[in-house]
Amino acid sequence: MINLRWKVLVHLSVGTYAALQAANGMGGCMPLVLAGVEVLSWARIRSGQHTASQVCGGVLVGVVIHDAGNLLGTVLG
């Protein structure tokens, strides 16, 4: 529903989630992964494909889903 009104960038949500999940098992790679998400976000805005709010919303959704999954795993694990 939010996507019809606000157009959150779903591709970046999924990409952010996948990158954070991959970085969980890679030790000290988190800064590199975050830099990759930042560069991709900047590129989407700079190319005019999306607005800054769409990109930020997409990244936020990916981070929230990642953190919720980790919390759920901790509670159930």
PyMOL Python script that loads the backbone (N, CA, C, O; Angstrom):
from pymol import cmd

cmd.read_pdbstr("""\
ATOM      1  N   MET A   1       0.817  -1.191   0.000  1.00  0.00           N
ATOM      2  CA  MET A   1       0.000   0.000   0.000  1.00  0.00           C
ATOM      3  C   MET A   1       0.869   1.267   0.000  1.00  0.00           C
ATOM      4  O   MET A   1       0.593   2.221  -0.726  1.00  0.00           O
ATOM      5  N   ILE A   2       1.917   1.256   0.823  1.00  0.00           N
ATOM      6  CA  ILE A   2       2.779   2.446   0.876  1.00  0.00           C
ATOM      7  C   ILE A   2       3.455   2.686  -0.469  1.00  0.00           C
ATOM      8  O   ILE A   2       3.735   3.830  -0.829  1.00  0.00           O
ATOM      9  N   ASN A   3       3.719   1.611  -1.213  1.00  0.00           N
ATOM     10  CA  ASN A   3       4.423   1.745  -2.478  1.00  0.00           C
ATOM     11  C   ASN A   3       3.568   2.472  -3.518  1.00  0.00           C
ATOM     12  O   ASN A   3       4.113   3.145  -4.393  1.00  0.00           O
ATOM     13  N   LEU A   4       2.256   2.352  -3.440  1.00  0.00           N
ATOM     14  CA  LEU A   4       1.387   3.040  -4.392  1.00  0.00           C
ATOM     15  C   LEU A   4       1.388   4.547  -4.167  1.00  0.00           C
ATOM     16  O   LEU A   4       1.222   5.326  -5.106  1.00  0.00           O
ATOM     17  N   ARG A   5       1.575   4.945  -2.924  1.00  0.00           N
ATOM     18  CA  ARG A   5       1.520   6.366  -2.606  1.00  0.00           C
ATOM     19  C   ARG A   5       2.905   7.014  -2.561  1.00  0.00           C
ATOM     20  O   ARG A   5       3.084   8.127  -3.057  1.00  0.00           O
ATOM     21  N   TRP A   6       3.873   6.332  -1.976  1.00  0.00           N
ATOM     22  CA  TRP A   6       5.169   6.941  -1.724  1.00  0.00           C
ATOM     23  C   TRP A   6       6.260   6.430  -2.664  1.00  0.00           C
ATOM     24  O   TRP A   6       7.289   7.087  -2.823  1.00  0.00           O
ATOM     25  N   LYS A   7       6.057   5.290  -3.277  1.00  0.00           N
ATOM     26  CA  LYS A   7       6.995   4.670  -4.210  1.00  0.00           C
ATOM     27  C   LYS A   7       8.359   4.414  -3.590  1.00  0.00           C
ATOM     28  O   LYS A   7       9.377   4.897  -4.085  1.00  0.00           O
ATOM     29  N   VAL A   8       8.370   3.657  -2.512  1.00  0.00           N
ATOM     30  CA  VAL A   8       9.622   3.227  -1.895  1.00  0.00           C
ATOM     31  C   VAL A   8      10.362   2.371  -2.907  1.00  0.00           C
ATOM     32  O   VAL A   8       9.751   1.568  -3.613  1.00  0.00           O
ATOM     33  N   LEU A   9      11.644   2.535  -2.980  1.00  0.00           N
ATOM     34  CA  LEU A   9      12.460   1.807  -3.935  1.00  0.00           C
ATOM     35  C   LEU A   9      12.657   0.367  -3.452  1.00  0.00           C
ATOM     36  O   LEU A   9      13.540   0.092  -2.640  1.00  0.00           O
ATOM     37  N   VAL A  10      11.834  -0.537  -3.956  1.00  0.00           N
ATOM     38  CA  VAL A  10      11.828  -1.924  -3.498  1.00  0.00           C
ATOM     39  C   VAL A  10      13.125  -2.634  -3.859  1.00  0.00           C
ATOM     40  O   VAL A  10      13.627  -3.431  -3.066  1.00  0.00           O
ATOM     41  N   HIS A  11      13.673  -2.368  -5.022  1.00  0.00           N
ATOM     42  CA  HIS A  11      14.916  -3.025  -5.409  1.00  0.00           C
ATOM     43  C   HIS A  11      16.041  -2.708  -4.424  1.00  0.00           C
ATOM     44  O   HIS A  11      16.837  -3.583  -4.086  1.00  0.00           O
ATOM     45  N   LEU A  12      16.105  -1.486  -3.976  1.00  0.00           N
ATOM     46  CA  LEU A  12      17.139  -1.105  -3.019  1.00  0.00           C
ATOM     47  C   LEU A  12      16.853  -1.699  -1.640  1.00  0.00           C
ATOM     48  O   LEU A  12      17.783  -1.993  -0.890  1.00  0.00           O
ATOM     49  N   SER A  13      15.583  -1.876  -1.302  1.00  0.00           N
ATOM     50  CA  SER A  13      15.231  -2.551  -0.047  1.00  0.00           C
ATOM     51  C   SER A  13      15.765  -3.978  -0.046  1.00  0.00           C
ATOM     52  O   SER A  13      16.406  -4.417   0.909  1.00  0.00           O
ATOM     53  N   VAL A  14      15.494  -4.680  -1.114  1.00  0.00           N
ATOM     54  CA  VAL A  14      15.947  -6.073  -1.225  1.00  0.00           C
ATOM     55  C   VAL A  14      17.471  -6.134  -1.276  1.00  0.00           C
ATOM     56  O   VAL A  14      18.080  -6.992  -0.637  1.00  0.00           O
ATOM     57  N   GLY A  15      18.080  -5.241  -2.021  1.00  0.00           N
ATOM     58  CA  GLY A  15      19.542  -5.221  -2.114  1.00  0.00           C
ATOM     59  C   GLY A  15      20.206  -4.910  -0.786  1.00  0.00           C
ATOM     60  O   GLY A  15      21.213  -5.524  -0.434  1.00  0.00           O
ATOM     61  N   THR A  16      19.648  -3.962  -0.048  1.00  0.00           N
ATOM     62  CA  THR A  16      20.191  -3.617   1.265  1.00  0.00           C
ATOM     63  C   THR A  16      20.065  -4.798   2.215  1.00  0.00           C
ATOM     64  O   THR A  16      21.011  -5.133   2.927  1.00  0.00           O
ATOM     65  N   TYR A  17      18.895  -5.428   2.224  1.00  0.00           N
ATOM     66  CA  TYR A  17      18.681  -6.590   3.085  1.00  0.00           C
ATOM     67  C   TYR A  17      19.678  -7.703   2.741  1.00  0.00           C
ATOM     68  O   TYR A  17      20.312  -8.267   3.632  1.00  0.00           O
ATOM     69  N   ALA A  18      19.812  -8.011   1.466  1.00  0.00           N
ATOM     70  CA  ALA A  18      20.715  -9.087   1.048  1.00  0.00           C
ATOM     71  C   ALA A  18      22.168  -8.760   1.391  1.00  0.00           C
ATOM     72  O   ALA A  18      22.915  -9.633   1.832  1.00  0.00           O
ATOM     73  N   ALA A  19      22.561  -7.520   1.192  1.00  0.00           N
ATOM     74  CA  ALA A  19      23.939  -7.118   1.507  1.00  0.00           C
ATOM     75  C   ALA A  19      24.219  -7.229   2.996  1.00  0.00           C
ATOM     76  O   ALA A  19      25.286  -7.698   3.393  1.00  0.00           O
ATOM     77  N   LEU A  20      23.268  -6.800   3.827  1.00  0.00           N
ATOM     78  CA  LEU A  20      23.453  -6.887   5.274  1.00  0.00           C
ATOM     79  C   LEU A  20      23.478  -8.338   5.747  1.00  0.00           C
ATOM     80  O   LEU A  20      24.254  -8.689   6.635  1.00  0.00           O
ATOM     81  N   GLN A  21      22.643  -9.172   5.165  1.00  0.00           N
ATOM     82  CA  GLN A  21      22.651 -10.591   5.518  1.00  0.00           C
ATOM     83  C   GLN A  21      23.987 -11.222   5.148  1.00  0.00           C
ATOM     84  O   GLN A  21      24.545 -11.994   5.929  1.00  0.00           O
ATOM     85  N   ALA A  22      24.500 -10.904   3.977  1.00  0.00           N
ATOM     86  CA  ALA A  22      25.791 -11.450   3.542  1.00  0.00           C
ATOM     87  C   ALA A  22      26.916 -10.953   4.441  1.00  0.00           C
ATOM     88  O   ALA A  22      27.830 -11.711   4.765  1.00  0.00           O
ATOM     89  N   ALA A  23      26.860  -9.699   4.842  1.00  0.00           N
ATOM     90  CA  ALA A  23      27.917  -9.116   5.668  1.00  0.00           C
ATOM     91  C   ALA A  23      27.922  -9.703   7.075  1.00  0.00           C
ATOM     92  O   ALA A  23      28.957  -9.691   7.741  1.00  0.00           O
ATOM     93  N   ASN A  24      26.782 -10.215   7.539  1.00  0.00           N
ATOM     94  CA  ASN A  24      26.727 -10.816   8.872  1.00  0.00           C
ATOM     95  C   ASN A  24      27.733 -11.948   9.017  1.00  0.00           C
ATOM     96  O   ASN A  24      28.334 -12.112  10.079  1.00  0.00           O
ATOM     97  N   GLY A  25      27.917 -12.717   7.976  1.00  0.00           N
ATOM     98  CA  GLY A  25      28.821 -13.855   8.042  1.00  0.00           C
ATOM     99  C   GLY A  25      30.228 -13.563   7.568  1.00  0.00           C
ATOM    100  O   GLY A  25      31.047 -14.478   7.487  1.00  0.00           O
ATOM    101  N   MET A  26      30.532 -12.326   7.255  1.00  0.00           N
ATOM    102  CA  MET A  26      31.837 -11.984   6.689  1.00  0.00           C
ATOM    103  C   MET A  26      32.751 -11.222   7.638  1.00  0.00           C
ATOM    104  O   MET A  26      33.768 -10.679   7.207  1.00  0.00           O
ATOM    105  N   GLY A  27      32.420 -11.172   8.880  1.00  0.00           N
ATOM    106  CA  GLY A  27      33.301 -10.502   9.834  1.00  0.00           C
ATOM    107  C   GLY A  27      33.371  -9.005   9.635  1.00  0.00           C
ATOM    108  O   GLY A  27      32.377  -8.305   9.832  1.00  0.00           O
ATOM    109  N   GLY A  28      34.539  -8.499   9.246  1.00  0.00           N
ATOM    110  CA  GLY A  28      34.778  -7.068   9.170  1.00  0.00           C
ATOM    111  C   GLY A  28      34.402  -6.406   7.861  1.00  0.00           C
ATOM    112  O   GLY A  28      34.900  -5.321   7.561  1.00  0.00           O
ATOM    113  N   CYS A  29      33.546  -7.021   7.079  1.00  0.00           N
ATOM    114  CA  CYS A  29      33.180  -6.459   5.769  1.00  0.00           C
ATOM    115  C   CYS A  29      32.026  -5.470   5.820  1.00  0.00           C
ATOM    116  O   CYS A  29      31.665  -4.908   4.786  1.00  0.00           O
ATOM    117  N   MET A  30      31.444  -5.244   6.969  1.00  0.00           N
ATOM    118  CA  MET A  30      30.276  -4.367   7.065  1.00  0.00           C
ATOM    119  C   MET A  30      30.547  -2.960   6.524  1.00  0.00           C
ATOM    120  O   MET A  30      29.699  -2.431   5.805  1.00  0.00           O
ATOM    121  N   PRO A  31      31.689  -2.324   6.832  1.00  0.00           N
ATOM    122  CA  PRO A  31      31.928  -0.989   6.260  1.00  0.00           C
ATOM    123  C   PRO A  31      31.953  -1.003   4.730  1.00  0.00           C
ATOM    124  O   PRO A  31      31.469  -0.064   4.098  1.00  0.00           O
ATOM    125  N   LEU A  32      32.499  -2.036   4.141  1.00  0.00           N
ATOM    126  CA  LEU A  32      32.539  -2.144   2.686  1.00  0.00           C
ATOM    127  C   LEU A  32      31.133  -2.323   2.112  1.00  0.00           C
ATOM    128  O   LEU A  32      30.792  -1.731   1.087  1.00  0.00           O
ATOM    129  N   VAL A  33      30.331  -3.135   2.775  1.00  0.00           N
ATOM    130  CA  VAL A  33      28.957  -3.353   2.324  1.00  0.00           C
ATOM    131  C   VAL A  33      28.156  -2.058   2.425  1.00  0.00           C
ATOM    132  O   VAL A  33      27.422  -1.708   1.501  1.00  0.00           O
ATOM    133  N   LEU A  34      28.293  -1.354   3.530  1.00  0.00           N
ATOM    134  CA  LEU A  34      27.571  -0.087   3.692  1.00  0.00           C
ATOM    135  C   LEU A  34      28.013   0.941   2.656  1.00  0.00           C
ATOM    136  O   LEU A  34      27.191   1.708   2.155  1.00  0.00           O
ATOM    137  N   ALA A  35      29.293   0.962   2.335  1.00  0.00           N
ATOM    138  CA  ALA A  35      29.781   1.868   1.294  1.00  0.00           C
ATOM    139  C   ALA A  35      29.156   1.520  -0.058  1.00  0.00           C
ATOM    140  O   ALA A  35      28.830   2.413  -0.841  1.00  0.00           O
ATOM    141  N   GLY A  36      28.992   0.242  -0.328  1.00  0.00           N
ATOM    142  CA  GLY A  36      28.351  -0.181  -1.578  1.00  0.00           C
ATOM    143  C   GLY A  36      26.903   0.268  -1.656  1.00  0.00           C
ATOM    144  O   GLY A  36      26.444   0.724  -2.704  1.00  0.00           O
ATOM    145  N   VAL A  37      26.185   0.140  -0.554  1.00  0.00           N
ATOM    146  CA  VAL A  37      24.790   0.598  -0.510  1.00  0.00           C
ATOM    147  C   VAL A  37      24.730   2.107  -0.715  1.00  0.00           C
ATOM    148  O   VAL A  37      23.850   2.611  -1.413  1.00  0.00           O
ATOM    149  N   GLU A  38      25.663   2.821  -0.108  1.00  0.00           N
ATOM    150  CA  GLU A  38      25.691   4.281  -0.258  1.00  0.00           C
ATOM    151  C   GLU A  38      25.961   4.696  -1.700  1.00  0.00           C
ATOM    152  O   GLU A  38      25.311   5.604  -2.219  1.00  0.00           O
ATOM    153  N   VAL A  39      26.911   4.038  -2.344  1.00  0.00           N
ATOM    154  CA  VAL A  39      27.243   4.371  -3.738  1.00  0.00           C
ATOM    155  C   VAL A  39      26.064   4.064  -4.651  1.00  0.00           C
ATOM    156  O   VAL A  39      25.738   4.860  -5.532  1.00  0.00           O
ATOM    157  N   LEU A  40      25.427   2.922  -4.446  1.00  0.00           N
ATOM    158  CA  LEU A  40      24.267   2.577  -5.262  1.00  0.00           C
ATOM    159  C   LEU A  40      23.127   3.575  -5.045  1.00  0.00           C
ATOM    160  O   LEU A  40      22.457   3.981  -5.995  1.00  0.00           O
ATOM    161  N   SER A  41      22.919   3.961  -3.800  1.00  0.00           N
ATOM    162  CA  SER A  41      21.877   4.951  -3.500  1.00  0.00           C
ATOM    163  C   SER A  41      22.168   6.273  -4.188  1.00  0.00           C
ATOM    164  O   SER A  41      21.285   6.868  -4.805  1.00  0.00           O
ATOM    165  N   TRP A  42      23.398   6.726  -4.082  1.00  0.00           N
ATOM    166  CA  TRP A  42      23.794   7.982  -4.728  1.00  0.00           C
ATOM    167  C   TRP A  42      23.590   7.895  -6.237  1.00  0.00           C
ATOM    168  O   TRP A  42      23.115   8.844  -6.859  1.00  0.00           O
ATOM    169  N   ALA A  43      23.951   6.752  -6.823  1.00  0.00           N
ATOM    170  CA  ALA A  43      23.834   6.594  -8.274  1.00  0.00           C
ATOM    171  C   ALA A  43      22.379   6.657  -8.724  1.00  0.00           C
ATOM    172  O   ALA A  43      22.085   7.236  -9.769  1.00  0.00           O
ATOM    173  N   ARG A  44      21.465   6.070  -7.954  1.00  0.00           N
ATOM    174  CA  ARG A  44      20.049   6.099  -8.322  1.00  0.00           C
ATOM    175  C   ARG A  44      19.501   7.528  -8.274  1.00  0.00           C
ATOM    176  O   ARG A  44      18.693   7.918  -9.117  1.00  0.00           O
ATOM    177  N   ILE A  45      19.946   8.302  -7.286  1.00  0.00           N
ATOM    178  CA  ILE A  45      19.501   9.689  -7.178  1.00  0.00           C
ATOM    179  C   ILE A  45      20.143  10.532  -8.276  1.00  0.00           C
ATOM    180  O   ILE A  45      19.462  11.305  -8.950  1.00  0.00           O
ATOM    181  N   ARG A  46      21.441  10.382  -8.451  1.00  0.00           N
ATOM    182  CA  ARG A  46      22.198  11.189  -9.417  1.00  0.00           C
ATOM    183  C   ARG A  46      21.715  10.965 -10.844  1.00  0.00           C
ATOM    184  O   ARG A  46      21.681  11.901 -11.643  1.00  0.00           O
ATOM    185  N   SER A  47      21.340   9.729 -11.168  1.00  0.00           N
ATOM    186  CA  SER A  47      20.887   9.421 -12.525  1.00  0.00           C
ATOM    187  C   SER A  47      19.461   9.908 -12.787  1.00  0.00           C
ATOM    188  O   SER A  47      18.983   9.869 -13.920  1.00  0.00           O
ATOM    189  N   GLY A  48      18.790  10.365 -11.733  1.00  0.00           N
ATOM    190  CA  GLY A  48      17.430  10.856 -11.895  1.00  0.00           C
ATOM    191  C   GLY A  48      16.380   9.758 -11.916  1.00  0.00           C
ATOM    192  O   GLY A  48      15.212  10.020 -12.204  1.00  0.00           O
ATOM    193  N   GLN A  49      16.785   8.528 -11.612  1.00  0.00           N
ATOM    194  CA  GLN A  49      15.845   7.413 -11.614  1.00  0.00           C
ATOM    195  C   GLN A  49      14.881   7.469 -10.431  1.00  0.00           C
ATOM    196  O   GLN A  49      13.728   7.050 -10.536  1.00  0.00           O
ATOM    197  N   HIS A  50      15.370   7.994  -9.298  1.00  0.00           N
ATOM    198  CA  HIS A  50      14.554   8.043  -8.087  1.00  0.00           C
ATOM    199  C   HIS A  50      14.878   9.299  -7.298  1.00  0.00           C
ATOM    200  O   HIS A  50      15.925   9.918  -7.486  1.00  0.00           O
ATOM    201  N   THR A  51      13.963   9.663  -6.412  1.00  0.00           N
ATOM    202  CA  THR A  51      14.212  10.802  -5.529  1.00  0.00           C
ATOM    203  C   THR A  51      14.954  10.327  -4.283  1.00  0.00           C
ATOM    204  O   THR A  51      15.030   9.129  -4.010  1.00  0.00           O
ATOM    205  N   ALA A  52      15.494  11.273  -3.541  1.00  0.00           N
ATOM    206  CA  ALA A  52      16.219  10.930  -2.317  1.00  0.00           C
ATOM    207  C   ALA A  52      15.290  10.257  -1.310  1.00  0.00           C
ATOM    208  O   ALA A  52      15.709   9.330  -0.617  1.00  0.00           O
ATOM    209  N   SER A  53      14.045  10.702  -1.216  1.00  0.00           N
ATOM    210  CA  SER A  53      13.123  10.080  -0.259  1.00  0.00           C
ATOM    211  C   SER A  53      12.787   8.648  -0.652  1.00  0.00           C
ATOM    212  O   SER A  53      12.630   7.799   0.225  1.00  0.00           O
ATOM    213  N   GLN A  54      12.673   8.358  -1.937  1.00  0.00           N
ATOM    214  CA  GLN A  54      12.422   6.987  -2.375  1.00  0.00           C
ATOM    215  C   GLN A  54      13.594   6.085  -2.027  1.00  0.00           C
ATOM    216  O   GLN A  54      13.406   4.966  -1.550  1.00  0.00           O
ATOM    217  N   VAL A  55      14.800   6.575  -2.268  1.00  0.00           N
ATOM    218  CA  VAL A  55      15.999   5.794  -1.981  1.00  0.00           C
ATOM    219  C   VAL A  55      16.155   5.577  -0.479  1.00  0.00           C
ATOM    220  O   VAL A  55      16.407   4.456  -0.035  1.00  0.00           O
ATOM    221  N   CYS A  56      16.009   6.631   0.294  1.00  0.00           N
ATOM    222  CA  CYS A  56      16.129   6.509   1.759  1.00  0.00           C
ATOM    223  C   CYS A  56      15.059   5.590   2.316  1.00  0.00           C
ATOM    224  O   CYS A  56      15.330   4.799   3.220  1.00  0.00           O
ATOM    225  N   GLY A  57      13.862   5.682   1.795  1.00  0.00           N
ATOM    226  CA  GLY A  57      12.787   4.786   2.231  1.00  0.00           C
ATOM    227  C   GLY A  57      13.104   3.340   1.914  1.00  0.00           C
ATOM    228  O   GLY A  57      12.853   2.451   2.728  1.00  0.00           O
ATOM    229  N   GLY A  58      13.653   3.100   0.738  1.00  0.00           N
ATOM    230  CA  GLY A  58      14.024   1.739   0.356  1.00  0.00           C
ATOM    231  C   GLY A  58      15.097   1.162   1.250  1.00  0.00           C
ATOM    232  O   GLY A  58      14.992   0.019   1.695  1.00  0.00           O
ATOM    233  N   VAL A  59      16.129   1.945   1.516  1.00  0.00           N
ATOM    234  CA  VAL A  59      17.207   1.496   2.400  1.00  0.00           C
ATOM    235  C   VAL A  59      16.661   1.247   3.803  1.00  0.00           C
ATOM    236  O   VAL A  59      17.009   0.252   4.440  1.00  0.00           O
ATOM    237  N   LEU A  60      15.818   2.137   4.278  1.00  0.00           N
ATOM    238  CA  LEU A  60      15.251   1.994   5.619  1.00  0.00           C
ATOM    239  C   LEU A  60      14.433   0.707   5.741  1.00  0.00           C
ATOM    240  O   LEU A  60      14.538  -0.001   6.742  1.00  0.00           O
ATOM    241  N   VAL A  61      13.631   0.408   4.740  1.00  0.00           N
ATOM    242  CA  VAL A  61      12.833  -0.817   4.769  1.00  0.00           C
ATOM    243  C   VAL A  61      13.753  -2.038   4.802  1.00  0.00           C
ATOM    244  O   VAL A  61      13.500  -2.974   5.560  1.00  0.00           O
ATOM    245  N   GLY A  62      14.814  -2.042   3.995  1.00  0.00           N
ATOM    246  CA  GLY A  62      15.762  -3.154   4.005  1.00  0.00           C
ATOM    247  C   GLY A  62      16.437  -3.337   5.345  1.00  0.00           C
ATOM    248  O   GLY A  62      16.602  -4.467   5.803  1.00  0.00           O
ATOM    249  N   VAL A  63      16.830  -2.247   5.983  1.00  0.00           N
ATOM    250  CA  VAL A  63      17.486  -2.309   7.297  1.00  0.00           C
ATOM    251  C   VAL A  63      16.509  -2.807   8.360  1.00  0.00           C
ATOM    252  O   VAL A  63      16.870  -3.637   9.195  1.00  0.00           O
ATOM    253  N   VAL A  64      15.283  -2.309   8.333  1.00  0.00           N
ATOM    254  CA  VAL A  64      14.287  -2.721   9.325  1.00  0.00           C
ATOM    255  C   VAL A  64      13.986  -4.218   9.204  1.00  0.00           C
ATOM    256  O   VAL A  64      13.896  -4.913  10.216  1.00  0.00           O
ATOM    257  N   ILE A  65      13.832  -4.709   7.994  1.00  0.00           N
ATOM    258  CA  ILE A  65      13.560  -6.137   7.799  1.00  0.00           C
ATOM    259  C   ILE A  65      14.748  -6.971   8.262  1.00  0.00           C
ATOM    260  O   ILE A  65      14.567  -8.012   8.893  1.00  0.00           O
ATOM    261  N   HIS A  66      15.956  -6.522   7.954  1.00  0.00           N
ATOM    262  CA  HIS A  66      17.160  -7.228   8.395  1.00  0.00           C
ATOM    263  C   HIS A  66      17.226  -7.289   9.915  1.00  0.00           C
ATOM    264  O   HIS A  66      17.444  -8.357  10.487  1.00  0.00           O
ATOM    265  N   ASP A  67      17.039  -6.149  10.569  1.00  0.00           N
ATOM    266  CA  ASP A  67      17.119  -6.104  12.034  1.00  0.00           C
ATOM    267  C   ASP A  67      15.984  -6.899  12.677  1.00  0.00           C
ATOM    268  O   ASP A  67      16.194  -7.563  13.692  1.00  0.00           O
ATOM    269  N   ALA A  68      14.800  -6.840  12.104  1.00  0.00           N
ATOM    270  CA  ALA A  68      13.683  -7.619  12.644  1.00  0.00           C
ATOM    271  C   ALA A  68      13.967  -9.114  12.522  1.00  0.00           C
ATOM    272  O   ALA A  68      13.652  -9.881  13.432  1.00  0.00           O
ATOM    273  N   GLY A  69      14.551  -9.523  11.423  1.00  0.00           N
ATOM    274  CA  GLY A  69      14.916 -10.925  11.260  1.00  0.00           C
ATOM    275  C   GLY A  69      15.954 -11.378  12.267  1.00  0.00           C
ATOM    276  O   GLY A  69      15.858 -12.473  12.820  1.00  0.00           O
ATOM    277  N   ASN A  70      16.954 -10.526  12.506  1.00  0.00           N
ATOM    278  CA  ASN A  70      17.972 -10.850  13.506  1.00  0.00           C
ATOM    279  C   ASN A  70      17.371 -10.929  14.904  1.00  0.00           C
ATOM    280  O   ASN A  70      17.713 -11.823  15.679  1.00  0.00           O
ATOM    281  N   LEU A  71      16.476  -9.998  15.229  1.00  0.00           N
ATOM    282  CA  LEU A  71      15.827 -10.010  16.540  1.00  0.00           C
ATOM    283  C   LEU A  71      14.979 -11.258  16.712  1.00  0.00           C
ATOM    284  O   LEU A  71      15.005 -11.896  17.764  1.00  0.00           O
ATOM    285  N   LEU A  72      14.237 -11.598  15.690  1.00  0.00           N
ATOM    286  CA  LEU A  72      13.390 -12.794  15.739  1.00  0.00           C
ATOM    287  C   LEU A  72      14.248 -14.042  15.910  1.00  0.00           C
ATOM    288  O   LEU A  72      13.900 -14.944  16.672  1.00  0.00           O
ATOM    289  N   GLY A  73      15.374 -14.089  15.195  1.00  0.00           N
ATOM    290  CA  GLY A  73      16.283 -15.223  15.337  1.00  0.00           C
ATOM    291  C   GLY A  73      16.848 -15.345  16.733  1.00  0.00           C
ATOM    292  O   GLY A  73      17.029 -16.451  17.241  1.00  0.00           O
ATOM    293  N   THR A  74      17.129 -14.217  17.355  1.00  0.00           N
ATOM    294  CA  THR A  74      17.646 -14.213  18.725  1.00  0.00           C
ATOM    295  C   THR A  74      16.574 -14.673  19.714  1.00  0.00           C
ATOM    296  O   THR A  74      16.852 -15.447  20.630  1.00  0.00           O
ATOM    297  N   VAL A  75      15.365 -14.195  19.521  1.00  0.00           N
ATOM    298  CA  VAL A  75      14.270 -14.551  20.432  1.00  0.00           C
ATOM    299  C   VAL A  75      13.919 -16.034  20.304  1.00  0.00           C
ATOM    300  O   VAL A  75      13.718 -16.722  21.305  1.00  0.00           O
ATOM    301  N   LEU A  76      13.848 -16.515  19.068  1.00  0.00           N
ATOM    302  CA  LEU A  76      13.444 -17.904  18.842  1.00  0.00           C
ATOM    303  C   LEU A  76      14.613 -18.892  18.973  1.00  0.00           C
ATOM    304  O   LEU A  76      14.417 -20.079  19.235  1.00  0.00           O
ATOM    305  N   GLY A  77      15.828 -18.373  18.785  1.00  0.00           N
ATOM    306  CA  GLY A  77      17.013 -19.241  18.763  1.00  0.00           C
ATOM    307  C   GLY A  77      17.462 -19.623  20.093  1.00  0.00           C
ATOM    308  O   GLY A  77      18.446 -20.351  20.227  1.00  0.00           O
TER     309      GLY A  77
END
""", "prot")
cmd.dss("prot")
cmd.show_as("cartoon", "prot")
cmd.util.cbc("prot")
cmd.orient("prot")
